[in-house]
Amino acid sequence: MTLGVLAVLAMLFVMFAGFWTDWLWYRSLHYSSVFSTTLKTKIGLFFVFGVLMATAVGINIWLAHRLRPPLSAMSMEQQSLDRYRMGIAPFKKWVLLAVTALVGLIAGASAAGQWRIWLLWVNGVPFGQKDPQFHKDVAFYAFDLPWYRFLLSFGFAATVLSLIAAALVHYLYGGLRVTSPGARATAAATGHLSVLLGVFVALKAVAYWLDRYGLAVKSSDFKATGNWTGLRYVDANAYLPAKTILFCIAAICAVLFFATLWRRTWQLPVIGFGLMVLSAILIGGLYPAIVQKFQVQPNEQAKEAPYIQKNIEATRQAYGIDDSKVADYSGKNDSEGGEKLRKDANSTASYRLIDPSVISPTFQQLQQERKYYQFPSTLDVDRYKGADGKDQDTVVGVRELNLNGIPKRNWINDHFTYTHGYGMVAAKGTTTDPNADPAGSPDFTESGLPTKSSSGGGVGTYRQQVYYGEKTDQYSIVGGPQKELDYEKNGEKTTSYKGKSGVSLSNPVNRAAYAVAFGEPQILYSGAIGDGSRILYNRTPKERVEKVAPWLTIDGDAYPAVVGGRIKWVVDAYTTTNGYPYASRTTLGDSTADSLSDGDRSVVAQQNKVNYIRNSVKATVDAYDGTVKLYEWDTKDPVLKTWEKAFPGTVEPKEKISQDLMEHLRYPQDLFKVQRELLTRYHVTDPTQFYSGSDAWQVPEDPTHKEGNAVPPYYLSMKMPDQKGQTFSLTTTFTPNGRPNLGAFMSIDADANSKDYGTIRLLKVTSNVPGPQQVQSELNGDPEVAEFVRNLRGTDSDIEYGNLLTVPLDDGFLYIEPVYARGGSANYPLLKKVGVSYGKETVFKDTLGEALDAVFGESPEEQQPPGDGGQEPPSSANPTVKEALKDAQEAYQDGQDALQKQPQDWEAYGRAQDDLKDALNRAAKAEEKAGDKPGQKQNQPQSQSAGDGSGKKGG
């Protein structure tokens, strides 16, 4: 008995520990209202529907027992049942309680899981849009219909369970007989079961009526579109009247069942039920099939056109693609190049040569600093001020903790000493460092440990400790007697966490609860925990936002930004529903997958299939103290307004977003990928053309990856043909369905400060233009590429392609692809070459400047633009400078020739370096005398250009 009591107490404490730690966590974030509202809703639904189910089943069991015949028939069947009746007799009340409690618990648990649809129903806000068939507000389908269907399914379950339980009791006590002589059922049993059957049929009538509205959100396969949502011709002209007729038949049938209370016979109800079943087969099944076969199929396009039009309009509205700006675009410029094209190439875009999906190992090698730090496998793109005060595209990565790199793994080191990452590293997205060794390294604007800004830009002064991050998934205990590892200007030091984050472990109840919750008994008695100790957990940005707003769908890519002197993780969040009438559904997991998708970059979806999505919330998570802020972004979204009514005070108004934060907000990738997936079909607005599928597109495969997954969208600053200047944009390409050539180009204004933020621009290509795969194949076949690859393989290195950027330029498309070398003495990617294609020209050069000159045949006499990838500068008009630069080129080449000799001639290399230095000094002095600024990077020769491909070593 003692052991039993202890076991029960232990189980209760385990349950309490989970509840208590959750409450403490929400309270520490000041989101306790989310926890309490969710908990109260679940408990309320559990008890209400659990009691309803238990009451319904219990009353029918009690009533069946009460209506039992006073004497059972003398038959073998009844004699065998006597044993069961006698065995149950002493425990009848307990059996009744056990059965009702069991069904009540199951029903209550099931109902508690429906807390979202209850809150949506009770707080629903109108959309202000009506469906074209029934003219009901969209809110009816999104918020009301799911709740009504749950009530209906609960009613069916309660009725069926009551019917089964009542029938068993009637059979056990002789009210129903199978083999006994005489009537098969007593009058009382007949009346009781008939009423239950009548309730079932009445519920079926309600189901038929709701099914009428359900046709507006019903999914089906339609060969013209694949996944289809909403009514088609057969639905509107066959299923809809059939459902109405079946509703009437079911209602009449239910009345006939109820009439058995006065007419103790099954004859009429059975006839009515049979008629209902037959009607369901003929009217609900056969008749629609006949209509489809003989009316629709012979002229399907004409019959379905009005319904396709409704589907197109609803889908475009539901996904926010109805305002897309579509324009025809030749895609072909047949000119021979020239000065204008070359100048336009300078101003059209800031070409991002530093690919965040490739360069992470380089960040790791050059900026990891300690083995126990790491960068994400795919870095992020943001905007920070350059030395000229203008925004520049910047590749950023946070240096997070990597427990696998700790010198000695134990519980203290894992959870007390090594608790946080340190600093954010940033590099220019459009150039490499011309002075770096090895050449082709990123041009870091924020680097070191602790990090410092360079003269070329940076992220400013900020708190560098990173306690919350994408890779930080273990718990840490901070602020107590055990010190943590930290850094200062002079090197390592120890520190103690001063933030208010986490949950206090100062009292034994909390310690015991966390020891149980985490399965770690040392938390209960360890001396490393004392006054001030706080436990930090749930530390990834997406996890924190998902828990404080469980009604949101979380974007797969949280990105860091320095805002107000702190590293903030920015998390885009969506409101979704799958109840938007006529709008086709999409599977979020599939439509957001691309060649960069992995476990860390997957969307966190509350429901995977949706047909309405809005980026309604921008969330931030402080990397130091874990503070979560939710900001309203889409102020017109009715789904967000509904959730704000359910959880008041959790989402702050849009006006609270600081300008500093606004500078870093951008259009989210996952929403963009969902929209581009829909636009492969729904860029067509004519139902006849939509039905034929003649203009359908597809998202091309990533030509730089072998897995065959979709090409990811790219952030870069560029301008579309109708824009006057560059804007931070998110771009992608389309190819015609089943063909490799370019079909369309899509760009969306991603700058949150732009008045055109979120504007989708589509260029429909009207000429036969090579697509990404074709351009990649043409580049691979270039003789210079083949020679470059052979030379790399000879040095035990390999080629690695970066993002293939596509930019509209003067009626044509400019393709730019950075090419990295990896291996040899530097086993991490370094930018070595740039491939450029425009029209019929494809070139492969050391720098972007050289490649653009080769493609367009011009070198404009003007300052090179941002994002030139270290291109060679325009020639100077000063003859002294020309002569000096010529000497510098010759000296550089002499040095390279000395390195190519076997063995290498280091004496000749040294002389060449002296000559090179002398020539550069002469050039700089001559420029200074002419009035130019000395020491400019653009006055360096080709050997100093980023990505020169020389493989230059230090002397």
C-alpha positions, 0 to 999 in steps of 0.5 A: 500500500505504501509503495502504491501511494508513493507511486501515485504521488510520484506520477502526480508530481511528474504531471505537476512538474510539467505544468509548473515549469510551463507556467514559470517559463511563460511568466518569465517572458510576461506571456502568462496570459497565453498560457492561462487562456490556452489552459482555461480553454482546454480545461473548459472544453475537456469538462464540458464535452467530457461531461456531455458525453458521459451524461449522454451515454450514462443516461441511455445506459440507465434508461435501458436498464430501467426499461428492462422487462420484469421477466426474461423469456425462458430460453437458452439464450436468456439462461446463458445471459443470466450468468452475466447479469448475476455477475454484474448485479453487485457492481452495476453502479461501478460499471456505470461510473467506469464506462461513463468516466472512460468515454467522458475522458476520451471525449474531453481529451478530444475536445480539448484539442479543438481549442483553436477552432473554439477560440476562432469561432467565439472571437471571429471577425468578419472578412468583409468578403462574401463567397460567390455561391452562397453569399456568406462572409468568408468568416463563416467558412474560416471560423464558423463551419469548422466549429459546427462540424466539430459539434456535428461529429461530437453529436454523431459520436455521442449518439452512436456510443449511446446507441451501442451501450443501450442496445447491449443493456437491452440485450443483456436484460432481455429487451432485445432477443436474437434467438428467443421465441416471440418478439425480437424487441420489447415495446420499451426497447423499440421506442428507446432505440428508435429515438436514438436512431431518429437523433442519428438521422436528424444529425445526418440531415444537419450534415447534409445541410452543412455539406452544401456550404462545405462544397465551397471549401471542398478539395478535389482533383481537377485535370485542368488545375490539379488541386481544386477547391470550391464548386465546379459545374457538377457541384453546383448543378448536381451535388448542391440540389442533391444535398438539399433533397437528401436533407429533406428526406433525412428530416422526414425519416427522423420524424418517422423514427420519433413516431415509434414512441406512439406507433410501436412498430419499425415498419415506417422508420425502416422504410424511410431509412431505406428510402434515404439510403437509396436516395443517397446512392441515386441522388447523391452518387449516380445523378452527379456521375451522369451529369458529369459524364453526359453534360460536362465532359462533352464541353467541359471547358465551357461548362467549367469556365465560370467556376474556374474564374471564381477559383482564380479570383479567390485564390489570387485574393487569398494568397495576396497575388491579385495585385501583381504587376504583369508586363511583357518583356522581350528578354532579348537584346540583339545589340552588340553591346556598347557603352550604354549597356555597360553603364546600365549594367553598373546601375541596374543592380548591386550584384551579390557575389558572396553567396550566403549558402556557400561562404559559411565554411569560410566564415567558420575558418576565418572567424570561428576563433574558437572550436566551440563556436559555429556559424549556420550552414546558410548565412543571412543577407541584410543591409548595413551602412557602408563607409559612404553612408549608403546601404550595402547588401551584407552577408551576416552570421552569428557566432553561436555556441557549439558544444561539440567543440568544447575541450572537455565535455561534462555536465558543468561545462555543457550547462554552466561554463559554456553558455553562450555564443559571441558576436555577429560577423558581417561581410560585404555582399558584393565584393571580396577583400582586395588585400586578403591572403588568400585572395577571394576571401570575404571583405569583412566589415565586422570581425574578430573576437570580440568583433570590431567594425572596419573602416568600410562599414560595420554593424555598430556597437552592440552587446555581443553575448548570444544566449539565444540563437538558431543553434542554441538548443540546450539548457544553461544555468547562469547567474549563480556561483558557477562562472561562465566563459566570456571575452573582453578586448584582452582575451578570455575572462569569466562572467556571470549573467546579468539579464532577467531572462530564464526562471529562478532556481532559488527555491527547492520546488522549482529545482525539483520540478526542473530536475523532473522535467529535464530528467536531470537529478543534479539540478536538485542537489548540485552546489553549482546552483545557488542564489541568483541561478536561473535556467535558460531553455527553449532558446531558439528564436522560432521555438520561443515565438511558436510557444508564445503565439501557438496560433501562428505559423513560423517562417523557416528562416529567422535572421539576426540584426543589430537593433538598438545596440542588441542582436535581435532575431527577426522572425516572420510569422503568418496567420493561415486558414484552410477555409477560404472558399474557392481558393486552392490549397497548397501544402506549406512543407512542399511549396516552401522547400528548395535546394537550401531547405534543411531541418533548421530552415523548415517552416513551423506550421500549425496546419500544413495545408492552407488556402489563405496566408498573410505575413501578419506578425513580425516578431523579435527575440533578443539574443541576450535576454530572450525577450519576445516581441510580437508586432502587428504587421498586416493591420487589415488581416481578419485572422490576426484580429480574431486572434488578438481578440482571443489573446488581448495584449500579446501583439503590439501595434505596428506603430511600436516598431522602431525605425532602427528595426524597420531598417532591417525588416524584409519580405519573408522568403517562405511567403514569397515561395508560396506565392511563386508556387501559386503564380506558376498557374495563377498568373493566368486570369483567363479561364479558357487559357487557365483550363488549357494549361498552355501558359503554365510555368514551373519553378526551375531546379537549382542549376548549382545543386545536383539534388534537383530541388527548386532554386531558392529565391535571392535577396539583392538590391536591383531595379526592375524596368519600371523602377527609377532606382535600386531597391532591396528585392527578392527575386526568382525565375520561372521556366515554361512547364516541361521546358528549360528556357526562361518563361518569366522573372519575378521580383518583389519589393522586400524593403519594409521602408519602401512605399512599394513594399510587397509589390509583385512584379512579373516579367513574362518573357516573349522571346526564346531566352535561355533558362538557368539550366541552359546558362549553367550548361553553357558556362560549364562548356566554356573552354576557360571553365574547363581549363580552370577546373583542370588546374584546380584538380591539379592542386587537389581543389574543386570548383563550387558554384555560387548563386546564379543571379538573374537581372533584367537589363535593357530588354535582355537578361544578365546572368551572373554567377560567382565561382569558388575554389575549395581545397589545397592549402585553403579547404574552404570556398574562396571567390576566384572567378565570375561567370557572366552571360548576356544574350549570346555572350558567355564569359568567364573572367577573374573579376566581375568588371572584366566579365562585364567588359568582355560581354559588352565590349566597353569599359565605361569612364566612370566610377564603378558601382557598388557590387562590382565584385572588385572589378578593374577600374577605368584607365587613368589618363595620366601617362605616368600612372599608365606606365607605373601600372604597366610595370606593376602588371609585369612585376606581378606576372614575373612573381607568378611565373617564379611561383610556377617554376619547379622548384619555386624561385623564391629569390625571383619572386622577392625581386618581383614583389619589390618591383611591384611595390615600387610601381604601385608607389609611383602610381599613387604619387602620380595620382596624388599630384594630379589631384586624386585621393591617394591609396584608393583601392580602385587604383590597385592593379588587377592583382589586388582585385577581389577574386582575381583567381591568381592563388597569390601567396604571401612572400 
